[in-house]
Amino acid sequence: MDELNLNNRRQFIKQSIYGSIGIIGLNSIPFDIFAKNDLVKITVLHTNDVHSHIDPFPENDPKYPGLGGVARRATLIKEIRSVEKNVLLLDAGDIYQGTPYFNKYGGELELKLMSQMGYDASTIGNHDFDNGLEGIVNQLHNANFPLLCANYDFSDTIMNGKTTAYKIFEKNGVKIGVFGIGIELDGLVDKKTYGNTIYQDPIEKAAQTAILLKKELKCDLIICLSHLGYSYQNKKVSDFVLAKQSRYIDLIIGGHTHTFLDKPVNVRNRDGQEIHICQVGWAGLKLGRVDFYFEQNGKKKRVDGSAMNVVKGIEERG
């Protein structure tokens, strides 16, 4: 690659990331400081509620003309990976249901494309049960990433052993624990589609898993992939409720309510520590990004977050 093209790629990434970036840190720190070897940067990319949207919206769509599309998202992810060393790509569920692709292929195409994009993990959304437990099991061989869920007990179903509560990743010496939390299925999903799946209290299971990851497994960064929903007017458990009652969780990547957040929302947990909640709407219209900066001893120093539009023209850069 010649120097001009390299500079253009770097400029594209900078504009994509910082065009709509929200700075969470309290102090303004020059960007060049993060190039120093004494800080480790972890880049978390995320999606939610893609709902089988493979193609961009049509140009005549009244709300999202020409936006989204897997090819464009894949190129944006590739561009970011070409610049950043320590990248995690995560999804907060509802991979399935929403376009004829799901009706035709039953989730095969969605999981194959996510695998090609290099997703590291996803949790399970309520619509991922739409073809029943068999519809999940029969397609799992197309996913080279795990489905994470700490509060669904599948032990009396054909899903037994097909999921795990959490997974640990290590990036440049930073230990990252990622776990999943699912929404209550009763009243939301037809009983026959989830069978003998047992829903367990998400607050309790999140607390148990976060303690395990922090205290016993010594994770420096803990991420919850949640399909609870961002917030509700009633007392229904949500990401907001989970954040306030949590300990040790650093980031909640949410789904279900199709909430567009341009930057992470900060909430104080039960210890008064900041926890960040993200969600990027639905249909793959945006790609979320959160950058964590750590000292070499694992102490977190700064967090930046943004939501990037997946727009026409991005795929031409691939």
C-alpha positions as CSV (number, residue, x, y, z in Angstrom):
1,M,0.0,0.0,0.0
2,D,1.5,3.4,-0.9
3,E,1.8,6.2,1.6
4,L,-1.1,8.3,0.2
5,N,-3.5,5.4,0.4
6,L,-2.3,4.6,4.0
7,N,-2.9,8.2,5.0
8,N,-6.4,8.2,3.4
9,R,-7.3,5.0,5.4
10,R,-6.1,6.6,8.6
11,Q,-8.0,9.8,7.9
12,F,-11.1,7.7,7.2
13,I,-10.9,5.9,10.5
14,K,-10.3,9.1,12.4
15,Q,-13.3,10.7,10.8
16,S,-15.5,7.6,11.3
17,I,-14.6,7.3,14.9
18,Y,-14.4,10.9,16.0
19,G,-17.1,12.4,13.8
20,S,-19.7,11.4,16.4
21,I,-17.6,10.5,19.3
22,G,-18.6,11.0,22.9
23,I,-15.8,11.5,25.4
24,I,-16.5,9.9,28.7
25,G,-13.3,10.8,30.5
26,L,-13.3,13.9,32.7
27,N,-10.1,15.4,31.4
28,S,-9.1,16.4,27.9
29,I,-6.0,14.4,27.1
30,P,-4.1,14.8,23.8
31,F,-4.6,11.9,21.4
32,D,-0.9,11.4,20.9
33,I,-0.4,10.3,24.5
34,F,-2.1,7.0,23.7
35,A,0.6,6.1,21.3
36,K,3.0,5.7,24.3
37,N,3.9,2.2,25.3
38,D,2.8,2.7,28.9
39,L,-0.9,2.6,27.9
40,V,-2.7,-0.4,26.4
41,K,-5.7,0.4,24.3
42,I,-8.6,-2.1,24.0
43,T,-11.2,-1.4,21.3
44,V,-14.6,-3.0,21.7
45,L,-16.8,-3.0,18.6
46,H,-20.5,-3.9,19.1
47,T,-23.8,-4.5,17.4
48,N,-27.3,-5.6,18.6
49,D,-30.7,-6.5,17.1
50,V,-29.4,-6.8,13.5
51,H,-32.5,-8.9,12.8
52,S,-31.3,-10.6,9.6
53,H,-30.6,-7.3,7.8
54,I,-28.0,-8.4,5.3
55,D,-28.6,-5.7,2.7
56,P,-28.7,-2.0,3.1
57,F,-32.1,-0.4,3.4
58,P,-33.5,0.7,0.0
59,E,-32.8,4.2,-1.2
60,N,-36.5,5.1,-1.0
61,D,-36.9,3.9,2.6
62,P,-38.7,6.8,4.4
63,K,-36.5,6.5,7.6
64,Y,-33.2,4.9,6.7
65,P,-32.6,5.4,3.0
66,G,-29.6,3.4,1.8
67,L,-28.2,2.8,5.3
68,G,-26.7,-0.3,6.8
69,G,-25.7,-3.5,5.1
70,V,-23.3,-6.3,6.1
71,A,-20.7,-5.6,3.4
72,R,-20.3,-2.0,4.6
73,R,-20.1,-3.1,8.3
74,A,-17.5,-5.7,7.4
75,T,-15.4,-3.1,5.6
76,L,-15.6,-0.7,8.5
77,I,-14.6,-3.4,11.0
78,K,-11.7,-4.4,8.7
79,E,-10.5,-0.8,8.5
80,I,-10.5,-0.4,12.3
81,R,-8.6,-3.7,12.7
82,S,-6.0,-2.5,10.3
83,V,-5.3,0.4,12.7
84,E,-6.0,-1.1,16.1
85,K,-4.2,-4.1,17.6
86,N,-6.5,-5.1,20.4
87,V,-10.1,-5.4,19.0
88,L,-13.1,-7.4,20.3
89,L,-16.2,-7.7,18.2
90,L,-19.4,-8.5,20.2
91,D,-23.2,-8.7,19.6
92,A,-26.1,-8.4,22.1
93,G,-28.6,-10.7,20.5
94,D,-31.6,-10.9,18.2
95,I,-29.4,-12.0,15.3
96,Y,-32.5,-13.7,13.7
97,Q,-35.8,-12.6,12.3
98,G,-36.8,-9.5,10.3
99,T,-36.1,-10.2,6.6
100,P,-36.8,-13.0,4.1
101,Y,-33.2,-14.2,4.5
102,F,-34.2,-15.7,7.9
103,N,-37.4,-17.2,6.4
104,K,-35.3,-18.8,3.7
105,Y,-32.1,-19.9,5.4
106,G,-33.2,-20.1,9.1
107,G,-30.2,-18.2,10.4
108,E,-27.5,-19.9,8.4
109,L,-26.5,-16.9,6.5
110,E,-26.5,-14.6,9.5
111,L,-24.1,-16.8,11.5
112,K,-21.8,-17.5,8.5
113,L,-21.5,-13.8,7.8
114,M,-20.8,-13.0,11.5
115,S,-18.2,-15.7,11.5
116,Q,-16.5,-14.2,8.4
117,M,-16.5,-10.8,10.1
118,G,-14.7,-12.3,13.1
119,Y,-17.3,-11.9,15.8
120,D,-15.8,-13.0,19.2
121,A,-19.1,-13.6,21.0
122,S,-22.8,-12.9,21.1
123,T,-25.6,-13.4,23.6
124,I,-29.1,-14.8,22.8
125,G,-32.1,-12.5,22.1
126,N,-35.7,-13.4,22.3
127,H,-36.1,-13.6,18.5
128,D,-33.3,-16.0,18.3
129,F,-35.8,-18.6,19.6
130,D,-38.2,-17.9,16.8
131,N,-37.5,-21.3,15.1
132,G,-37.4,-23.0,18.4
133,L,-34.4,-24.5,20.2
134,E,-33.9,-26.8,17.2
135,G,-33.5,-23.7,15.1
136,I,-30.6,-22.6,17.2
137,V,-29.0,-26.0,17.6
138,N,-29.2,-26.8,13.9
139,Q,-27.4,-23.6,12.9
140,L,-24.7,-23.4,15.6
141,H,-22.2,-25.2,13.4
142,N,-22.2,-22.1,11.3
143,A,-20.9,-19.9,14.1
144,N,-17.3,-20.0,15.0
145,F,-18.0,-17.8,18.1
146,P,-19.7,-18.7,21.3
147,L,-23.2,-17.9,22.5
148,L,-22.9,-16.5,26.0
149,C,-25.8,-16.5,28.6
150,A,-25.4,-16.8,32.3
151,N,-29.1,-16.8,33.3
152,Y,-30.7,-19.3,30.9
153,D,-30.6,-22.8,32.3
154,F,-30.7,-25.1,29.2
155,S,-29.8,-28.3,31.2
156,D,-33.2,-30.0,30.4
157,T,-33.2,-29.1,26.7
158,I,-31.3,-29.9,23.5
159,M,-29.3,-26.7,24.1
160,N,-27.6,-28.3,27.1
161,G,-23.9,-27.7,26.7
162,K,-24.3,-25.5,23.6
163,T,-23.8,-22.2,25.4
164,T,-21.5,-21.0,28.1
165,A,-22.0,-18.2,30.8
166,Y,-18.8,-16.3,29.9
167,K,-15.6,-16.3,28.0
168,I,-12.2,-14.7,28.8
169,F,-10.1,-12.9,26.2
170,E,-6.6,-11.6,26.7
171,K,-5.3,-8.7,24.7
172,N,-1.8,-7.3,25.2
173,G,-1.8,-8.4,28.8
174,V,-5.3,-7.1,29.6
175,K,-7.7,-9.9,30.8
176,I,-11.2,-9.3,29.5
177,G,-14.2,-11.3,30.8
178,V,-17.4,-11.2,28.7
179,F,-20.7,-12.8,29.8
180,G,-24.3,-12.8,28.6
181,I,-27.7,-12.0,30.2
182,G,-31.0,-12.8,28.6
183,I,-34.5,-11.3,28.9
184,E,-37.4,-13.2,30.6
185,L,-39.0,-15.4,27.9
186,D,-42.4,-16.0,29.5
187,G,-45.0,-13.8,27.9
188,L,-42.6,-12.6,25.3
189,V,-41.8,-15.9,23.5
190,D,-44.1,-18.8,22.7
191,K,-43.5,-21.5,25.3
192,K,-43.1,-24.2,22.7
193,T,-40.1,-22.4,21.2
194,Y,-38.0,-22.4,24.3
195,G,-39.3,-25.6,26.0
196,N,-37.9,-26.4,29.4
197,T,-35.4,-23.4,29.4
198,I,-35.3,-22.0,32.9
199,Y,-35.0,-18.2,33.2
200,Q,-32.9,-17.2,36.2
201,D,-32.8,-13.8,37.9
202,P,-30.5,-11.6,35.7
203,I,-29.4,-9.3,38.6
204,E,-28.4,-12.3,40.7
205,K,-26.7,-14.2,37.9
206,A,-24.9,-11.1,36.7
207,A,-23.6,-10.5,40.2
208,Q,-22.4,-14.0,40.6
209,T,-20.6,-14.0,37.2
210,A,-19.0,-10.6,37.7
211,I,-17.7,-11.6,41.1
212,L,-16.2,-14.8,39.6
213,L,-14.6,-12.9,36.7
214,K,-13.2,-10.2,38.9
215,K,-12.2,-11.9,42.1
216,E,-11.3,-15.5,41.1
217,L,-10.4,-15.1,37.4
218,K,-8.7,-11.7,37.9
219,C,-10.2,-10.0,34.9
220,D,-9.2,-6.3,34.3
221,L,-12.2,-5.5,32.2
222,I,-15.7,-7.0,32.5
223,I,-18.3,-6.7,29.8
224,C,-21.9,-7.8,30.0
225,L,-23.8,-8.6,26.7
226,S,-27.4,-7.9,27.7
227,H,-30.6,-8.4,25.9
228,L,-32.7,-7.0,28.8
229,G,-33.5,-3.6,27.1
230,Y,-32.1,-0.2,27.9
231,S,-34.8,1.3,30.3
232,Y,-38.5,1.0,31.1
233,Q,-41.1,3.2,32.7
234,N,-42.1,0.4,35.1
235,K,-39.9,-1.7,37.4
236,K,-39.0,-4.3,34.7
237,V,-35.4,-5.2,34.9
238,S,-33.3,-3.3,32.3
239,D,-29.7,-2.4,31.6
240,F,-30.2,0.7,33.7
241,V,-31.4,-1.3,36.7
242,L,-28.7,-3.9,36.2
243,A,-26.0,-1.1,36.1
244,K,-27.2,0.5,39.3
245,Q,-27.3,-2.8,41.2
246,S,-24.0,-4.2,39.8
247,R,-20.5,-4.5,41.0
248,Y,-17.3,-5.0,38.9
249,I,-19.1,-4.7,35.5
250,D,-17.4,-2.0,33.4
251,L,-19.5,-2.0,30.3
252,I,-23.0,-3.2,29.4
253,I,-23.6,-3.7,25.7
254,G,-27.4,-3.8,25.4
255,G,-30.1,-4.8,23.0
256,H,-33.8,-5.5,22.7
257,T,-35.3,-2.0,22.9
258,H,-33.6,-0.8,19.7
259,T,-32.3,2.3,21.5
260,F,-30.0,4.5,19.5
261,L,-27.3,5.9,21.8
262,D,-24.7,8.1,20.2
263,K,-22.3,7.6,23.0
264,P,-22.3,5.4,26.2
265,V,-24.4,6.5,29.1
266,N,-22.7,6.6,32.5
267,V,-24.4,5.1,35.5
268,R,-23.1,4.8,39.1
269,N,-23.2,1.2,40.3
270,R,-23.8,0.2,43.9
271,D,-20.3,1.1,44.9
272,G,-20.4,4.5,43.3
273,Q,-18.2,3.5,40.4
274,E,-19.0,4.5,36.8
275,I,-20.4,1.8,34.5
276,H,-21.1,2.5,30.8
277,I,-24.2,1.4,28.9
278,C,-24.2,1.2,25.1
279,Q,-26.7,0.3,22.4
280,V,-26.8,1.0,18.7
281,G,-30.4,0.8,17.7
282,W,-31.1,-2.1,15.3
283,A,-30.7,-3.5,11.8
284,G,-27.0,-2.9,11.6
285,L,-27.5,0.8,10.9
286,K,-24.6,1.7,13.3
287,L,-21.5,0.1,14.6
288,G,-20.7,0.9,18.2
289,R,-17.2,1.4,19.5
290,V,-15.8,1.8,23.0
291,D,-12.0,2.3,23.6
292,F,-10.6,1.5,27.0
293,Y,-7.1,2.7,28.0
294,F,-5.2,0.8,30.6
295,E,-1.9,1.2,32.4
296,Q,0.5,-1.7,32.2
297,N,-0.6,-2.8,35.7
298,G,-4.2,-3.2,34.5
299,K,-5.5,0.0,36.0
300,K,-8.2,1.6,33.8
301,K,-7.4,5.2,32.9
302,R,-9.8,6.4,30.3
303,V,-12.8,5.4,28.2
304,D,-14.0,6.9,24.9
305,G,-17.2,5.8,23.1
306,S,-19.0,6.5,19.8
307,A,-21.6,5.1,17.4
308,M,-20.6,5.1,13.8
309,N,-23.1,5.2,10.9
310,V,-22.8,2.3,8.4
311,V,-23.3,4.3,5.2
312,K,-23.1,4.1,1.5
313,G,-19.6,4.3,0.1
314,I,-17.8,2.5,3.0
315,E,-17.7,-0.9,1.2
316,E,-15.9,0.8,-1.7
317,R,-12.9,1.3,0.5
318,G,-12.4,-2.5,1.1
